[in-house]
């Protein structure tokens, strides 16, 4: 899922830049830059990913076609899940294994920012394909 993290962070950065540029052009807001770390924990007791029951097509597919994963991943201001990094948001949404011939995920999620952060009430929606590997 490392490729997923890179894709999502790049998409979030581009979206934030586009939104702030449009708002600044309208005289509503100043430009804001932020760096966040999305933690997709796929195994272990603190997994933030749940795989829904497999469809018949998933069982017979090398690409686990039609498998649905639901996520609630922590987003921090530093690379660690623990101190000194702080939780600033949750990435909530889903991945669908959408490739029959090759591995490809369709990702839909929102970064929902924490109430005690300066971005309280804000969210960033991310939707798009992510070719690569999906954890089984």
N, CA, C and O atoms as a GROMACS GRO file, in nm:
protein
  544
    1UNK      N    1   0.080  -0.121   0.000
    1UNK     CA    2   0.000   0.000   0.000
    1UNK      C    3   0.084   0.127   0.000
    1UNK      O    4   0.029   0.236   0.009
    2UNK      N    5   0.216   0.115  -0.010
    2UNK     CA    6   0.301   0.234  -0.013
    2UNK      C    7   0.269   0.321  -0.133
    2UNK      O    8   0.270   0.443  -0.123
    3UNK      N    9   0.240   0.258  -0.246
    3UNK     CA   10   0.203   0.336  -0.365
    3UNK      C   11   0.074   0.411  -0.339
    3UNK      O   12   0.057   0.523  -0.388
    4UNK      N   13  -0.016   0.351  -0.263
    4UNK     CA   14  -0.142   0.417  -0.230
    4UNK      C   15  -0.117   0.544  -0.150
    4UNK      O   16  -0.177   0.648  -0.178
    5UNK      N   17  -0.028   0.536  -0.053
    5UNK     CA   18   0.002   0.653   0.029
    5UNK      C   19   0.057   0.766  -0.056
    5UNK      O   20   0.015   0.881  -0.040
    6UNK      N   21   0.149   0.736  -0.145
    6UNK     CA   22   0.206   0.839  -0.231
    6UNK      C   23   0.102   0.902  -0.320
    6UNK      O   24   0.098   1.024  -0.335
    7UNK      N   25   0.016   0.819  -0.379
    7UNK     CA   26  -0.089   0.869  -0.466
    7UNK      C   27  -0.184   0.961  -0.391
    7UNK      O   28  -0.215   1.071  -0.437
    8UNK      N   29  -0.229   0.917  -0.275
    8UNK     CA   30  -0.326   0.995  -0.198
    8UNK      C   31  -0.265   1.126  -0.151
    8UNK      O   32  -0.330   1.231  -0.158
    9UNK      N   33  -0.142   1.124  -0.102
    9UNK     CA   34  -0.079   1.247  -0.055
    9UNK      C   35  -0.057   1.345  -0.170
    9UNK      O   36  -0.075   1.465  -0.153
   10UNK      N   37  -0.018   1.294  -0.286
   10UNK     CA   38   0.000   1.382  -0.401
   10UNK      C   39  -0.133   1.442  -0.444
   10UNK      O   40  -0.141   1.561  -0.476
   11UNK      N   41  -0.238   1.360  -0.446
   11UNK     CA   42  -0.371   1.410  -0.483
   11UNK      C   43  -0.420   1.514  -0.383
   11UNK      O   44  -0.477   1.615  -0.422
   12UNK      N   45  -0.398   1.488  -0.254
   12UNK     CA   46  -0.441   1.583  -0.151
   12UNK      C   47  -0.366   1.715  -0.164
   12UNK      O   48  -0.425   1.822  -0.150
   13UNK      N   49  -0.236   1.708  -0.190
   13UNK     CA   50  -0.157   1.830  -0.205
   13UNK      C   51  -0.204   1.912  -0.324
   13UNK      O   52  -0.217   2.034  -0.314
   14UNK      N   53  -0.230   1.846  -0.436
   14UNK     CA   54  -0.279   1.917  -0.554
   14UNK      C   55  -0.416   1.979  -0.530
   14UNK      O   56  -0.442   2.092  -0.570
   15UNK      N   57  -0.503   1.904  -0.463
   15UNK     CA   58  -0.636   1.955  -0.435
   15UNK      C   59  -0.631   2.075  -0.340
   15UNK      O   60  -0.699   2.175  -0.363
   16UNK      N   61  -0.551   2.066  -0.236
   16UNK     CA   62  -0.538   2.178  -0.143
   16UNK      C   63  -0.482   2.301  -0.212
   16UNK      O   64  -0.526   2.413  -0.187
   17UNK      N   65  -0.385   2.280  -0.299
   17UNK     CA   66  -0.326   2.393  -0.371
   17UNK      C   67  -0.429   2.457  -0.464
   17UNK      O   68  -0.435   2.580  -0.472
   18UNK      N   69  -0.508   2.377  -0.533
   18UNK     CA   70  -0.609   2.431  -0.624
   18UNK      C   71  -0.717   2.507  -0.548
   18UNK      O   72  -0.759   2.614  -0.591
   19UNK      N   73  -0.763   2.452  -0.436
   19UNK     CA   74  -0.868   2.516  -0.358
   19UNK      C   75  -0.819   2.647  -0.298
   19UNK      O   76  -0.889   2.748  -0.303
   20UNK      N   77  -0.698   2.646  -0.242
   20UNK     CA   78  -0.648   2.770  -0.181
   20UNK      C   79  -0.618   2.875  -0.287
   20UNK      O   80  -0.638   2.994  -0.262
   21UNK      N   81  -0.571   2.833  -0.404
   21UNK     CA   82  -0.546   2.930  -0.511
   21UNK      C   83  -0.675   2.994  -0.558
   21UNK      O   84  -0.680   3.114  -0.583
   22UNK      N   85  -0.781   2.915  -0.572
   22UNK     CA   86  -0.911   2.969  -0.616
   22UNK      C   87  -0.968   3.063  -0.510
   22UNK      O   88  -1.021   3.168  -0.544
   23UNK      N   89  -0.957   3.025  -0.384
   23UNK     CA   90  -1.009   3.109  -0.276
   23UNK      C   91  -0.929   3.239  -0.265
   23UNK      O   92  -0.986   3.345  -0.242
   24UNK      N   93  -0.797   3.229  -0.281
   24UNK     CA   94  -0.713   3.349  -0.275
   24UNK      C   95  -0.746   3.443  -0.390
   24UNK      O   96  -0.750   3.565  -0.371
   25UNK      N   97  -0.770   3.388  -0.508
   25UNK     CA   98  -0.805   3.470  -0.624
   25UNK      C   99  -0.937   3.543  -0.599
   25UNK      O  100  -0.957   3.654  -0.647
   26UNK      N  101  -1.026   3.481  -0.525
   26UNK     CA  102  -1.154   3.543  -0.492
   26UNK      C  103  -1.141   3.635  -0.371
   26UNK      O  104  -1.239   3.699  -0.332
   27UNK      N  105  -1.021   3.644  -0.311
   27UNK     CA  106  -0.998   3.731  -0.196
   27UNK      C  107  -1.054   3.677  -0.066
   27UNK      O  108  -1.073   3.753   0.029
   28UNK      N  109  -1.082   3.548  -0.059
   28UNK     CA  110  -1.145   3.490   0.059
   28UNK      C  111  -1.045   3.437   0.161
   28UNK      O  112  -1.067   3.451   0.281
   29UNK      N  113  -0.935   3.378   0.116
   29UNK     CA  114  -0.843   3.314   0.208
   29UNK      C  115  -0.700   3.336   0.162
   29UNK      O  116  -0.673   3.376   0.048
   30UNK      N  117  -0.608   3.309   0.254
   30UNK     CA  118  -0.466   3.311   0.222
   30UNK      C  119  -0.423   3.168   0.189
   30UNK      O  120  -0.488   3.071   0.226
   31UNK      N  121  -0.311   3.159   0.118
   31UNK     CA  122  -0.258   3.028   0.083
   31UNK      C  123  -0.210   2.956   0.208
   31UNK      O  124  -0.150   3.017   0.297
   32UNK      N  125  -0.237   2.826   0.214
   32UNK     CA  126  -0.195   2.745   0.327
   32UNK      C  127  -0.124   2.621   0.272
   32UNK      O  128  -0.171   2.558   0.178
   33UNK      N  129  -0.013   2.588   0.330
   33UNK     CA  130   0.059   2.466   0.294
   33UNK      C  131   0.066   2.378   0.418
   33UNK      O  132   0.089   2.426   0.529
   34UNK      N  133   0.047   2.250   0.395
   34UNK     CA  134   0.055   2.156   0.507
   34UNK      C  135   0.111   2.024   0.455
   34UNK      O  136   0.097   1.989   0.338
   35UNK      N  137   0.175   1.952   0.545
   35UNK     CA  138   0.225   1.819   0.515
   35UNK      C  139   0.163   1.725   0.617
   35UNK      O  140   0.173   1.746   0.738
   36UNK      N  141   0.100   1.620   0.567
   36UNK     CA  142   0.040   1.522   0.655
   36UNK      C  143   0.087   1.382   0.615
   36UNK      O  144   0.134   1.361   0.503
   37UNK      N  145   0.075   1.290   0.708
   37UNK     CA  146   0.117   1.152   0.687
   37UNK      C  147  -0.004   1.061   0.707
   37UNK      O  148  -0.064   1.058   0.814
   38UNK      N  149  -0.036   0.988   0.603
   38UNK     CA  150  -0.151   0.898   0.604
   38UNK      C  151  -0.102   0.758   0.641
   38UNK      O  152  -0.013   0.705   0.575
   39UNK      N  153  -0.159   0.698   0.745
   39UNK     CA  154  -0.115   0.569   0.796
   39UNK      C  155  -0.221   0.463   0.765
   39UNK      O  156  -0.326   0.460   0.831
   40UNK      N  157  -0.196   0.379   0.667
   40UNK     CA  158  -0.286   0.272   0.628
   40UNK      C  159  -0.237   0.145   0.696
   40UNK      O  160  -0.146   0.080   0.646
   41UNK      N  161  -0.295   0.109   0.809
   41UNK     CA  162  -0.252  -0.006   0.889
   41UNK      C  163  -0.336  -0.126   0.845
   41UNK      O  164  -0.453  -0.137   0.882
   42UNK      N  165  -0.276  -0.216   0.767
   42UNK     CA  166  -0.354  -0.323   0.704
   42UNK      C  167  -0.353  -0.455   0.780
   42UNK      O  168  -0.433  -0.543   0.749
   43UNK      N  169  -0.264  -0.471   0.879
   43UNK     CA  170  -0.260  -0.596   0.955
   43UNK      C  171  -0.247  -0.566   1.103
   43UNK      O  172  -0.219  -0.453   1.144
   44UNK      N  173  -0.267  -0.670   1.184
   44UNK     CA  174  -0.248  -0.658   1.327
   44UNK      C  175  -0.373  -0.618   1.402
   44UNK      O  176  -0.478  -0.594   1.341
   45UNK      N  177  -0.362  -0.611   1.535
   45UNK     CA  178  -0.479  -0.582   1.618
   45UNK      C  179  -0.533  -0.440   1.601
   45UNK      O  180  -0.650  -0.415   1.630
   46UNK      N  181  -0.450  -0.348   1.555
   46UNK     CA  182  -0.495  -0.210   1.537
   46UNK      C  183  -0.515  -0.175   1.389
   46UNK      O  184  -0.498  -0.060   1.349
   47UNK      N  185  -0.551  -0.275   1.310
   47UNK     CA  186  -0.573  -0.254   1.167
   47UNK      C  187  -0.681  -0.148   1.146
   47UNK      O  188  -0.782  -0.146   1.216
   48UNK      N  189  -0.659  -0.061   1.049
   48UNK     CA  190  -0.755   0.045   1.016
   48UNK      C  191  -0.828   0.014   0.886
   48UNK      O  192  -0.892   0.101   0.827
   49UNK      N  193  -0.817  -0.111   0.841
   49UNK     CA  194  -0.878  -0.154   0.716
   49UNK      C  195  -0.962  -0.279   0.742
   49UNK      O  196  -0.917  -0.370   0.812
   50UNK      N  197  -1.082  -0.282   0.688
   50UNK     CA  198  -1.167  -0.401   0.699
   50UNK      C  199  -1.205  -0.446   0.558
   50UNK      O  200  -1.251  -0.366   0.476
   51UNK      N  201  -1.186  -0.574   0.532
   51UNK     CA  202  -1.224  -0.630   0.402
   51UNK      C  203  -1.363  -0.689   0.416
   51UNK      O  204  -1.387  -0.772   0.504
   52UNK      N  205  -1.454  -0.647   0.329
   52UNK     CA  206  -1.589  -0.700   0.331
   52UNK      C  207  -1.590  -0.841   0.272
   52UNK      O  208  -1.499  -0.878   0.199
   53UNK      N  209  -1.694  -0.920   0.304
   53UNK     CA  210  -1.699  -1.057   0.250
   53UNK      C  211  -1.682  -1.058   0.098
   53UNK      O  212  -1.734  -0.972   0.027
   54UNK      N  213  -1.610  -1.158   0.052
   54UNK     CA  214  -1.577  -1.166  -0.090
   54UNK      C  215  -1.698  -1.199  -0.176
   54UNK      O  216  -1.786  -1.277  -0.138
   55UNK      N  217  -1.700  -1.136  -0.293
   55UNK     CA  218  -1.797  -1.170  -0.396
   55UNK      C  219  -1.748  -1.296  -0.467
   55UNK      O  220  -1.628  -1.325  -0.464
   56UNK      N  221  -1.838  -1.372  -0.531
   56UNK     CA  222  -1.792  -1.490  -0.605
   56UNK      C  223  -1.682  -1.459  -0.708
   56UNK      O  224  -1.594  -1.541  -0.730
   57UNK      N  225  -1.687  -1.342  -0.769
   57UNK     CA  226  -1.584  -1.304  -0.866
   57UNK      C  227  -1.448  -1.285  -0.800
   57UNK      O  228  -1.345  -1.309  -0.863
   58UNK      N  229  -1.446  -1.242  -0.674
   58UNK     CA  230  -1.320  -1.219  -0.602
   58UNK      C  231  -1.247  -1.349  -0.576
   58UNK      O  232  -1.124  -1.355  -0.584
   59UNK      N  233  -1.322  -1.453  -0.544
   59UNK     CA  234  -1.260  -1.581  -0.508
   59UNK      C  235  -1.185  -1.643  -0.626
   59UNK      O  236  -1.084  -1.711  -0.606
   60UNK      N  237  -1.234  -1.620  -0.747
   60UNK     CA  238  -1.174  -1.682  -0.865
   60UNK      C  239  -1.076  -1.591  -0.937
   60UNK      O  240  -1.023  -1.629  -1.042
   61UNK      N  241  -1.049  -1.473  -0.884
   61UNK     CA  242  -0.969  -1.373  -0.955
   61UNK      C  243  -0.830  -1.357  -0.894
   61UNK      O  244  -0.815  -1.347  -0.772
   62UNK      N  245  -0.729  -1.355  -0.980
   62UNK     CA  246  -0.591  -1.331  -0.934
   62UNK      C  247  -0.574  -1.188  -0.884
   62UNK      O  248  -0.483  -1.161  -0.806
   63UNK      N  249  -0.660  -1.097  -0.928
   63UNK     CA  250  -0.650  -0.956  -0.886
   63UNK      C  251  -0.751  -0.923  -0.776
   63UNK      O  252  -0.772  -0.806  -0.745
   64UNK      N  253  -0.812  -1.024  -0.716
   64UNK     CA  254  -0.920  -1.007  -0.616
   64UNK      C  255  -1.025  -0.907  -0.663
   64UNK      O  256  -1.075  -0.826  -0.584
   65UNK      N  257  -1.059  -0.915  -0.792
   65UNK     CA  258  -1.158  -0.826  -0.853
   65UNK      C  259  -1.287  -0.824  -0.772
   65UNK      O  260  -1.339  -0.928  -0.732
   66UNK      N  261  -1.337  -0.704  -0.748
   66UNK     CA  262  -1.464  -0.678  -0.680
   66UNK      C  263  -1.454  -0.690  -0.528
   66UNK      O  264  -1.557  -0.695  -0.460
   67UNK      N  265  -1.334  -0.694  -0.473
   67UNK     CA  266  -1.319  -0.694  -0.328
   67UNK      C  267  -1.330  -0.550  -0.277
   67UNK      O  268  -1.273  -0.459  -0.337
   68UNK      N  269  -1.402  -0.531  -0.168
   68UNK     CA  270  -1.424  -0.398  -0.111
   68UNK      C  271  -1.356  -0.389   0.025
   68UNK      O  272  -1.374  -0.476   0.111
   69UNK      N  273  -1.278  -0.284   0.044
   69UNK     CA  274  -1.210  -0.256   0.170
   69UNK      C  275  -1.263  -0.123   0.225
   69UNK      O  276  -1.277  -0.027   0.149
   70UNK      N  277  -1.293  -0.117   0.354
   70UNK     CA  278  -1.337   0.006   0.418
   70UNK      C  279  -1.226   0.050   0.513
   70UNK      O  280  -1.167  -0.032   0.583
   71UNK      N  281  -1.198   0.182   0.514
   71UNK     CA  282  -1.086   0.232   0.594
   71UNK      C  283  -1.128   0.344   0.688
   71UNK      O  284  -1.224   0.418   0.662
   72UNK      N  285  -1.056   0.355   0.797
   72UNK     CA  286  -1.061   0.470   0.888
   72UNK      C  287  -0.918   0.487   0.938
   72UNK      O  288  -0.884   0.445   1.049
   73UNK      N  289  -0.835   0.550   0.856
   73UNK     CA  290  -0.691   0.560   0.881
   73UNK      C  291  -0.654   0.690   0.952
   73UNK      O  292  -0.709   0.795   0.919
   74UNK      N  293  -0.562   0.683   1.048
   74UNK     CA  294  -0.515   0.807   1.110
   74UNK      C  295  -0.427   0.888   1.015
   74UNK      O  296  -0.352   0.831   0.935
   75UNK      N  297  -0.438   1.019   1.024
   75UNK     CA  298  -0.355   1.112   0.949
   75UNK      C  299  -0.285   1.200   1.053
   75UNK      O  300  -0.351   1.264   1.135
   76UNK      N  301  -0.152   1.203   1.050
   76UNK     CA  302  -0.076   1.276   1.152
   76UNK      C  303   0.007   1.387   1.088
   76UNK      O  304   0.022   1.394   0.966
   77UNK      N  305   0.060   1.473   1.175
   77UNK     CA  306   0.146   1.582   1.126
   77UNK      C  307   0.292   1.542   1.118
   77UNK      O  308   0.377   1.622   1.079
   78UNK      N  309   0.323   1.419   1.156
   78UNK     CA  310   0.459   1.366   1.148
   78UNK      C  311   0.456   1.222   1.101
   78UNK      O  312   0.348   1.163   1.091
   79UNK      N  313   0.572   1.164   1.072
   79UNK     CA  314   0.577   1.030   1.015
   79UNK      C  315   0.542   0.916   1.110
   79UNK      O  316   0.524   0.803   1.066
   80UNK      N  317   0.532   0.943   1.239
   80UNK     CA  318   0.504   0.839   1.337
   80UNK      C  319   0.356   0.840   1.378
   80UNK      O  320   0.289   0.943   1.372
   81UNK      N  321   0.307   0.723   1.418
   81UNK     CA  322   0.171   0.715   1.471
   81UNK      C  323   0.164   0.762   1.616
   81UNK      O  324   0.056   0.787   1.669
   82UNK      N  325   0.280   0.772   1.680
   82UNK     CA  326   0.286   0.812   1.821
   82UNK      C  327   0.363   0.943   1.835
   82UNK      O  328   0.412   0.998   1.736
   83UNK      N  329   0.373   0.992   1.958
   83UNK     CA  330   0.444   1.118   1.985
   83UNK      C  331   0.584   1.110   1.926
   83UNK      O  332   0.646   1.004   1.932
   84UNK      N  333   0.634   1.216   1.871
   84UNK     CA  334   0.585   1.352   1.879
   84UNK      C  335   0.479   1.388   1.774
   84UNK      O  336   0.430   1.501   1.773
   85UNK      N  337   0.442   1.294   1.684
   85UNK     CA  338   0.338   1.323   1.585
   85UNK      C  339   0.203   1.337   1.653
   85UNK      O  340   0.173   1.270   1.752
   86UNK      N  341   0.120   1.427   1.596
   86UNK     CA  342  -0.015   1.446   1.649
   86UNK      C  343  -0.117   1.404   1.544
   86UNK      O  344  -0.096   1.424   1.424
   87UNK      N  345  -0.226   1.345   1.589
   87UNK     CA  346  -0.337   1.310   1.501
   87UNK      C  347  -0.405   1.440   1.457
   87UNK      O  348  -0.448   1.518   1.542
   88UNK      N  349  -0.414   1.463   1.327
   88UNK     CA  350  -0.479   1.585   1.277
   88UNK      C  351  -0.605   1.555   1.198
   88UNK      O  352  -0.688   1.644   1.176
   89UNK      N  353  -0.622   1.429   1.154
   89UNK     CA  354  -0.740   1.394   1.074
   89UNK      C  355  -0.755   1.243   1.068
   89UNK      O  356  -0.670   1.168   1.116
   90UNK      N  357  -0.866   1.201   1.010
   90UNK     CA  358  -0.888   1.060   0.976
   90UNK      C  359  -0.917   1.052   0.828
   90UNK      O  360  -0.990   1.134   0.773
   91UNK      N  361  -0.859   0.952   0.761
   91UNK     CA  362  -0.892   0.924   0.621
   91UNK      C  363  -0.998   0.816   0.624
   91UNK      O  364  -0.970   0.701   0.656
   92UNK      N  365  -1.120   0.853   0.590
   92UNK     CA  366  -1.232   0.761   0.598
   92UNK      C  367  -1.288   0.737   0.458
   92UNK      O  368  -1.313   0.832   0.383
   93UNK      N  369  -1.307   0.610   0.423
   93UNK     CA  370  -1.360   0.581   0.291
   93UNK      C  371  -1.345   0.435   0.255
   93UNK      O  372  -1.356   0.347   0.340
   94UNK      N  373  -1.318   0.410   0.125
   94UNK     CA  374  -1.311   0.272   0.078
   94UNK      C  375  -1.221   0.259  -0.044
   94UNK      O  376  -1.194   0.355  -0.116
   95UNK      N  377  -1.175   0.134  -0.064
   95UNK     CA  378  -1.104   0.095  -0.186
   95UNK      C  379  -1.186  -0.019  -0.246
   95UNK      O  380  -1.242  -0.102  -0.174
   96UNK      N  381  -1.192  -0.023  -0.376
   96UNK     CA  382  -1.253  -0.135  -0.447
   96UNK      C  383  -1.151  -0.189  -0.546
   96UNK      O  384  -1.092  -0.112  -0.623
   97UNK      N  385  -1.129  -0.319  -0.543
   97UNK     CA  386  -1.040  -0.379  -0.642
   97UNK      C  387  -1.116  -0.382  -0.775
   97UNK      O  388  -1.210  -0.459  -0.792
   98UNK      N  389  -1.074  -0.295  -0.868
   98UNK     CA  390  -1.152  -0.271  -0.989
   98UNK      C  391  -1.089  -0.329  -1.116
   98UNK      O  392  -1.148  -0.318  -1.223
   99UNK      N  393  -0.972  -0.390  -1.107
   99UNK     CA  394  -0.906  -0.443  -1.226
   99UNK      C  395  -0.927  -0.593  -1.240
   99UNK      O  396  -0.898  -0.669  -1.147
  100UNK      N  397  -0.976  -0.635  -1.354
  100UNK     CA  398  -0.991  -0.779  -1.380
  100UNK      C  399  -0.860  -0.841  -1.429
  100UNK      O  400  -0.825  -0.952  -1.390
  101UNK      N  401  -0.789  -0.769  -1.514
  101UNK     CA  402  -0.667  -0.822  -1.575
  101UNK      C  403  -0.542  -0.787  -1.494
  101UNK      O  404  -0.450  -0.869  -1.483
  102UNK      N  405  -0.538  -0.666  -1.439
  102UNK     CA  406  -0.424  -0.621  -1.359
  102UNK      C  407  -0.477  -0.561  -1.229
  102UNK      O  408  -0.592  -0.519  -1.221
  103UNK      N  409  -0.390  -0.557  -1.129
  103UNK     CA  410  -0.431  -0.501  -1.000
  103UNK      C  411  -0.453  -0.351  -1.012
  103UNK      O  412  -0.364  -0.279  -1.058
  104UNK      N  413  -0.568  -0.305  -0.973
  104UNK     CA  414  -0.599  -0.162  -0.973
  104UNK      C  415  -0.706  -0.137  -0.869
  104UNK      O  416  -0.808  -0.207  -0.864
  105UNK      N  417  -0.684  -0.037  -0.787
  105UNK     CA  418  -0.782   0.001  -0.686
  105UNK      C  419  -0.853   0.129  -0.728
  105UNK      O  420  -0.791   0.218  -0.785
  106UNK      N  421  -0.981   0.136  -0.701
  106UNK     CA  422  -1.054   0.262  -0.711
  106UNK      C  423  -1.068   0.310  -0.567
  106UNK      O  424  -1.122   0.239  -0.483
  107UNK      N  425  -1.019   0.431  -0.540
  107UNK     CA  426  -1.015   0.482  -0.403
  107UNK      C  427  -1.109   0.600  -0.388
  107UNK      O  428  -1.111   0.690  -0.471
  108UNK      N  429  -1.186   0.598  -0.281
  108UNK     CA  430  -1.274   0.710  -0.247
  108UNK      C  431  -1.262   0.733  -0.097
  108UNK      O  432  -1.292   0.643  -0.018
  109UNK      N  433  -1.219   0.852  -0.059
  109UNK     CA  434  -1.203   0.880   0.084
  109UNK      C  435  -1.208   1.030   0.110
  109UNK      O  436  -1.191   1.112   0.020
  110UNK      N  437  -1.232   1.061   0.235
  110UNK     CA  438  -1.227   1.200   0.280
  110UNK      C  439  -1.129   1.210   0.395
  110UNK      O  440  -1.131   1.126   0.486
  111UNK      N  441  -1.044   1.311   0.392
  111UNK     CA  442  -0.962   1.344   0.508
  111UNK      C  443  -1.048   1.437   0.592
  111UNK      O  444  -1.074   1.551   0.553
  112UNK      N  445  -1.094   1.388   0.707
  112UNK     CA  446  -1.180   1.465   0.796
  112UNK      C  447  -1.094   1.516   0.911
  112UNK      O  448  -1.041   1.438   0.990
  113UNK      N  449  -1.079   1.648   0.920
  113UNK     CA  450  -0.986   1.706   1.016
  113UNK      C  451  -1.045   1.710   1.157
  113UNK      O  452  -1.165   1.730   1.175
  114UNK      N  453  -0.957   1.692   1.257
  114UNK     CA  454  -0.996   1.684   1.398
  114UNK      C  455  -1.050   1.816   1.449
  114UNK      O  456  -1.011   1.924   1.402
  115UNK      N  457  -1.141   1.807   1.545
  115UNK     CA  458  -1.208   1.925   1.599
  115UNK      C  459  -1.112   2.020   1.671
  115UNK      O  460  -1.137   2.141   1.674
  116UNK      N  461  -1.004   1.968   1.727
  116UNK     CA  462  -0.913   2.055   1.803
  116UNK      C  463  -0.801   2.112   1.717
  116UNK      O  464  -0.705   2.168   1.771
  117UNK      N  465  -0.810   2.100   1.588
  117UNK     CA  466  -0.707   2.152   1.498
  117UNK      C  467  -0.754   2.283   1.435
  117UNK      O  468  -0.874   2.311   1.434
  118UNK      N  469  -0.662   2.362   1.381
  118UNK     CA  470  -0.703   2.487   1.317
  118UNK      C  471  -0.787   2.465   1.192
  118UNK      O  472  -0.849   2.559   1.142
  119UNK      N  473  -0.791   2.342   1.142
  119UNK     CA  474  -0.869   2.311   1.022
  119UNK      C  475  -1.004   2.252   1.059
  119UNK      O  476  -1.069   2.189   0.975
  120UNK      N  477  -1.049   2.272   1.183
  120UNK     CA  478  -1.174   2.217   1.236
  120UNK      C  479  -1.288   2.233   1.136
  120UNK      O  480  -1.312   2.343   1.085
  121UNK      N  481  -1.357   2.124   1.109
  121UNK     CA  482  -1.471   2.129   1.019
  121UNK      C  483  -1.434   2.115   0.873
  121UNK      O  484  -1.523   2.109   0.788
  122UNK      N  485  -1.306   2.108   0.843
  122UNK     CA  486  -1.262   2.098   0.704
  122UNK      C  487  -1.248   1.951   0.663
  122UNK      O  488  -1.228   1.863   0.747
  123UNK      N  489  -1.258   1.928   0.535
  123UNK     CA  490  -1.232   1.795   0.482
  123UNK      C  491  -1.179   1.809   0.339
  123UNK      O  492  -1.200   1.910   0.272
  124UNK      N  493  -1.110   1.706   0.296
  124UNK     CA  494  -1.059   1.698   0.160
  124UNK      C  495  -1.107   1.565   0.104
  124UNK      O  496  -1.079   1.460   0.162
  125UNK      N  497  -1.178   1.567  -0.007
  125UNK     CA  498  -1.227   1.445  -0.071
  125UNK      C  499  -1.131   1.402  -0.180
  125UNK      O  500  -1.083   1.484  -0.259
  126UNK      N  501  -1.103   1.272  -0.183
  126UNK     CA  502  -1.011   1.216  -0.281
  126UNK      C  503  -1.081   1.099  -0.349
  126UNK      O  504  -1.135   1.010  -0.282
  127UNK      N  505  -1.080   1.099  -0.481
  127UNK     CA  506  -1.146   0.993  -0.557
  127UNK      C  507  -1.065   0.966  -0.683
  127UNK      O  508  -1.032   1.059  -0.757
  128UNK      N  509  -1.033   0.841  -0.709
  128UNK     CA  510  -0.963   0.810  -0.833
  128UNK      C  511  -0.900   0.673  -0.832
  128UNK      O  512  -0.902   0.603  -0.731
  129UNK      N  513  -0.844   0.634  -0.946
  129UNK     CA  514  -0.780   0.503  -0.958
  129UNK      C  515  -0.640   0.504  -0.897
  129UNK      O  516  -0.574   0.607  -0.892
  130UNK      N  517  -0.598   0.386  -0.852
  130UNK     CA  518  -0.463   0.369  -0.800
  130UNK      C  519  -0.411   0.233  -0.845
  130UNK      O  520  -0.434   0.133  -0.778
  131UNK      N  521  -0.341   0.229  -0.958
  131UNK     CA  522  -0.286   0.100  -1.002
  131UNK      C  523  -0.176   0.056  -0.908
  131UNK      O  524  -0.098   0.140  -0.860
  132UNK      N  525  -0.168  -0.070  -0.880
  132UNK     CA  526  -0.064  -0.119  -0.791
  132UNK      C  527  -0.109  -0.244  -0.720
  132UNK      O  528  -0.191  -0.320  -0.772
  133UNK      N  529  -0.056  -0.266  -0.601
  133UNK     CA  530  -0.085  -0.386  -0.525
  133UNK      C  531  -0.190  -0.358  -0.420
  133UNK      O  532  -0.194  -0.250  -0.362
  134UNK      N  533  -0.275  -0.456  -0.396
  134UNK     CA  534  -0.373  -0.450  -0.287
  134UNK      C  535  -0.342  -0.564  -0.193
  134UNK      O  536  -0.318  -0.677  -0.237
  135UNK      N  537  -0.343  -0.536  -0.063
  135UNK     CA  538  -0.318  -0.641   0.034
  135UNK      C  539  -0.432  -0.741   0.038
  135UNK      O  540  -0.549  -0.702   0.028
  136UNK      N  541  -0.401  -0.866   0.051
  136UNK     CA  542  -0.504  -0.970   0.055
  136UNK      C  543  -0.539  -1.003   0.197
  136UNK      O  544  -0.624  -1.088   0.222
   0.00000   0.00000   0.00000
